[in-house]
Amino acid sequence: MMLQSDINQIIETQKANLAKKDPGLKRDALATFPDLSAFALIVSGIRRCGKSTLLFQLLKERYPDALYLNFEDPRFYEFGPTDFARLDESIRASRSDVLFFDEIQIIPEWERYARQKLDENYKLVITGSNASLLSRELSTRLTGRHITKELFPFSYHEFCSFKKLSFDKSSLLSYLELGGFPEYLKQGIPEILNQLFEDILIRDIAVRYSIRDVKTLQRLALYLLSNVSKPITGNRLKTLFEIGSTSTVMEYLSHLEYSYLLQFVPKFSYSLRKQIVNPRKVYAIDTGLINVNSGSFSEDNGRKFENLVYLYLRQKYREIYYFAEKNECDFIIVNNGKLVEAVQVCFELNADNMTRELDGIIEALIFFNASEGFIITLDQTDRLEKDGKVVYVVPAYKYLSK
């Protein structure tokens, strides 16, 4: 329980700190945000990707009189459900009808309170770093009354804007090395990404889900981070890490995915059952995070490069698969069972890998009865034809800057 005076003081302090905040690079996502009305706007994404800065940009541009509260402030540690009535008093005193709640999902029964404020005709923006908690609780309390947007670390386009670089091979390689976490790009201190990795595993997963075997969780996460772009299965991981059951492994993978640390891409199949049982390919939220926390990537640019292309596609599309029959195509974008885009990724296309890379995407195009696809490379441009299909070879710095 908290005192009314303490809540008021926190609001005033955070407001003063916000006024001094650097607005930072204007995020591309801001242009996609709808005007607030009867819907709550939910912004989710991994820790430290810039959600609070984005809220500040939204507040400054559209809602300068909004009331802002960051519930991760240590002074809110004693805040409980009974304190929402005191918060109501503070909101009424502010005379604001727009509420910005940062990381409110750490407060029990927050979703009831969000629904209450919507029913009272407040405009509401909420951020959170756990997709599962937000989606599950909102679907229960705010059915049909929320719009969800995801925020990622800087895209290649944003990275170049932030660093004042041109779209070319040099900036692409720099992005591949550094990734897109804003604070790391500002300070260049590897410990920032080391601590982020640990915070996600401990605070967002182990503590939240009462996981006792933290060491195994850490080992599993580091293994996956070191093996991006590779297929994995629950049974294989169960054996490798001597975990009691496959279901426990799958729970760990689910937590890692909902925290946004890792993503898992299924093999394409029209059968949902086959999608579930087939190996999934693992990708990380950021290549800088890979480089800092994994020691196995000193020379392996190919898999990080594929991860980079995945992140670009993930910000544009939701239905992403890999295709594997006789050959393999890295990414298949599907909408309602129809192919939207077929993408093969190859750091450098040469005589040794040309047949494998081309046959993989051609097989996918034939399967979906599509006419063209893309091979994304570091710095090559070409136009290839086979079996009546056209494949455009495109440098990543052009493809990712669209």
Order of alpha helices (4+ residues) and beta strands (2+ residues): alpha-beta-alpha-beta-alpha-beta-alpha-beta-alpha-beta-alpha-alpha-alpha-alpha-alpha-beta-alpha-alpha-beta-alpha-beta-alpha-alpha-beta-beta-beta-alpha-beta-beta-beta-alpha
